[in-house]
Amino acid sequence: MCAANTCQTYGRSWACPPACGSIEDFERQMHEYEDCLVVQTVAELEDDFDIETMQEAGELQKRRVLDLVEAIEDAGLSAQTMTLTAGTCTLCAACTYPDAPCRFPDKRLVSMEAAGLVVSEVCELAAVPYNHGPLTITYSGCVLYNSSQMVTD
């Protein structure tokens, strides 16, 4: 999907290919984790062209995932997780790629697709609906982790 440049950010963002890393790199990293938590935002649309609700739901999903990342960091577990999101990173109004380093490399979120995941397959494996029915939009992200290593006080 990324190489097809359907979202118009391929080669324009630190969080998108080719800058975010190769699928092979992500595959090696993902094999270090045992578990996956799927995080979704589902919105009901007024009609198939309800772009405003689609955009609001996408922004809400980004905020939820960023809040989750912050909670993981606050718990001291960020070194033990990998978080992927829906769509490209939107932390900055304009990405510095390729002229300057990423402003927020520790907060930059890569999409599930850029990491080589097929979102519908991840949802199926997690027993989470990918499609929530007619006139809905769903944005999915995930956190990879090892439950056997998650020891908190």
TAWO-V751043 format. One record per residue. N is the residue number from 1. OMEGA is omega in degrees with one decimal (NA if undefined). Layout:
[[N:OMEGA] [N:OMEGA]]
This chain:
[[1:-177.7] [2:-178.6] [3:176.8] [4:175.9] [5:-179.5] [6:-180.0] [7:176.3] [8:178.8] [9:176.7] [10:179.2] [11:-178.5] [12:-174.9] [13:175.5] [14:-177.6] [15:-177.9] [16:174.5] [17:-0.9] [18:-173.3] [19:-173.9] [20:-177.5] [21:-177.4] [22:176.0] [23:178.4] [24:176.7] [25:178.6] [26:179.4] [27:178.1] [28:-179.9] [29:-176.9] [30:178.8] [31:177.0] [32:-175.8] [33:-179.5] [34:-168.6] [35:179.6] [36:174.6] [37:178.6] [38:-179.1] [39:-177.1] [40:166.8] [41:179.8] [42:178.5] [43:175.3] [44:-178.4] [45:175.1] [46:176.4] [47:-177.1] [48:-177.0] [49:-178.7] [50:-176.0] [51:-178.2] [52:178.8] [53:178.2] [54:-179.5] [55:179.0] [56:179.4] [57:177.7] [58:177.5] [59:177.5] [60:178.2] [61:178.9] [62:179.6] [63:-179.9] [64:-179.6] [65:177.6] [66:175.3] [67:178.1] [68:177.8] [69:178.9] [70:178.3] [71:177.6] [72:178.3] [73:-179.9] [74:178.7] [75:179.5] [76:-175.4] [77:-173.1] [78:179.1] [79:-177.0] [80:-177.7] [81:170.9] [82:-179.1] [83:177.2] [84:-173.6] [85:175.3] [86:176.9] [87:-175.6] [88:176.9] [89:179.3] [90:-179.6] [91:-177.8] [92:177.4] [93:177.2] [94:179.7] [95:179.2] [96:-177.9] [97:-6.3] [98:-170.7] [99:-177.9] [100:179.3] [101:176.1] [102:179.7] [103:-175.5] [104:-175.4] [105:179.8] [106:-179.1] [107:-179.1] [108:179.8] [109:178.4] [110:179.3] [111:176.8] [112:-179.3] [113:-179.9] [114:177.9] [115:176.4] [116:-179.9] [117:171.7] [118:-170.6] [119:-179.5] [120:178.4] [121:177.3] [122:178.8] [123:179.1] [124:178.8] [125:-179.7] [126:-177.5] [127:177.5] [128:179.5] [129:173.8] [130:178.9] [131:-177.9] [132:174.6] [133:-179.0] [134:178.6] [135:171.9] [136:172.2] [137:-178.5] [138:173.4] [139:-176.8] [140:172.0] [141:178.6] [142:173.6] [143:176.2] [144:-177.2] [145:175.8] [146:-177.3] [147:-179.5] [148:-179.5] [149:-178.8] [150:178.5] [151:178.2] [152:179.3] [153:NA]]
